[in-house]
Amino acid sequence: MGDNCCSSVCTKCKAGKYIVFGAILFIATWWAKSQGNVYFIWYVLAGLVILKGVMKLAMPHCPHCAPETSMKKKK
């Protein structure tokens, strides 16, 4: 499948999108916290989105897109 997995966007670009979106969500939540009451779950969600982006950079190919030969057990 090459660098494209499940869409026409390369994995590095997709990972960058997750990291940037998570950072923007974290900053927006931090700013909203100074303006009023914000639930802690938004910080958790921002952290999870950033973590997903970092994991996508570390492991760019998802298991279901790997070639069938590498998925089979060796005898």
N, C-alpha and C positions, 0 to 999 in steps of 0.2 A: 504494500500500500504506500510505501514511501513516507514522506513527512506529513501527508494528509490523513487524518483519521476521522471518519464519520462526517466530514464536511469538507468544504474547499479551503478551509483556513489551516495554515500550518500549525503545528503544536506549539512552537515558540511564540507565535502571535497570540494564540489562544491563552497560553499561560500568562503572557504579559497583560492581556485584557483582564484576567482574573485578579492579578496582583494590583493593577491600577484601580479596578472597581472596588476591591477590598480596602485599599488605602483611602479612596474617596469616601467610602461608607464609614470608615473609622473616623476620619477627620470631620465629616458631617455630624456624626454622633457626638463627638467630643465638643463641637461647637454648640450643638443643640443642648447638651448637658449644662453648658454655662448659661443658657437661656431659660431653662426650665427642667422639668423632670423627664428623664429618659430611662427606659428600661435597660438593664444590663445585657439582655439578650442580643441587642444590636451590636455590642462590642464582640460578643461571641460569634455572631454571624459574620462580621467583618474579618475576624481572625480565621474563621474556617474558609472563607473565600480566598484569603491570602495564602493559607496553607495549601489549598487545592492548586493554586497557581504555581507554588513552589514545587509541589509534588509532580505537577505536569511537566515542569522543567527537568526534574530529576529522572522521571520515568516517562519519556515522551510517547511511548506506544502502549495503548491499552491492550489487555489480554485477548479480547475478542477480535482484534485486527491483526494479530500475529499470524504468520504463515502456518498452515496446518501441519507442516512437518515439524515445527518446533513445539506444537501443542501435543503431539502424540508421545506416548511413553516409549522410551527405548527399551528393547528387550535384551 
